[in-house]
Amino acid sequence: MFSQIFAITGVNLKSIPQRWGSALIIVVGLAGVVAVFTALLAMREGFSSTLAASGRKDVAIVMRGGSGAELNSGLSRDEANLIKLAPNLRTGKDGKPLASGEIVVISELFKKGETRNGSNITVRGVEAPGFELRPNLRIVEGRKFSPGLRELLVGRGVTKQFEGVEVGKTLRMRGSEWTVVGVFESGDAYESELWADAETAQNSFGRNGYSTVLAGVTDEKGVAALQATLKADPRLNTDVVTQQQYFSDQTKQFRVTIGVLAAFITGVMALGAIFAALNTMYAAVATRSKEIATLRALGFGGFPVLVSVMIEALVLSLIGGLFGAIIAYVLFDNLSVSTLGANFTQVVFAFKVTPMLVAVGLAIAVTVGFIGGLLPSIRAARMPVTTALRAG
């Protein structure tokens, strides 16, 4: 039986170049399915990875109770000072509690190539401990801003997507002028922001308090302890979450939306690819009906014929899937784009084509090929010899 399968399959595969037109229907169709599927999920993977990298379990974000996001949160100076005095905080290099009062405001910049409609960008005012709480952040060009001066640090992602943010440039935001003095990299969502001294930002943007307090704790248990301490203080109304949990929550809706979109589009395209495979394989069986009948008359069984047709369909599907994966990788892997985040500001991230996405895409291609080749292979196996010889 195995020798029969090998022999018939070899004949089928060698004849593909003679039928390249019909074979391309399967290959191109499944290449499109896999490319679209992989590209959509690579976008989700890149966005999620960027925000996930921003989170640590030993750093807590303290917001006003019920605010849900930094932009919606507001803490007075007195509230921020009470939070910084909580006994559950780690101490920094200077021996003081490791906590940074931070202000988050929205400004506008022009994307590269655009001159009319600006895009929202996050401006974050941070205190000195904010840098220690983000150990992966490093300045790669220029220097850190000076306290009391209207100077900005610009995330590397911002430099890739927006105009006029090079070191030495002056940006005008809400009636005040700011000088870009440095560029930083952090490998996370903070690269989509402009950073300034917190007190200077308060004075420039008319804020009396902070948006949040970023606090260093020991671990997740430390976050729970900090939350219990702050909840017990009647002067405070706060929510405390780990930095990791916060950014995970911010990506949830995006991940769900892209997942549903990818499933819908892939499903529709896969359905079309199944019909294309059915038509192609039925045509292949019809054109080789005399050949198949001759093999059957010589003693070849129906099962080897069925398997050989299925293998041909799977090989074509796998080739199409590989082409689709290559297209997705070449065109989209590490492609830098920006999109609206939870705060309606631009988050810069890169598409991420992972081995797992490629494997899933190939699995979809093989599944479509299996479904599309099943009925034609059954027909080939059950085809009466005499009927097939007369048809040939």
Summary of the structure (lengths in Angstrom):
residues: 392
radius of gyration: 30.0
end to end distance: 25.3
largest distance: 94.3
contacts: 1378
relative contact order: 0.21
helix: 55%
strand: 20%
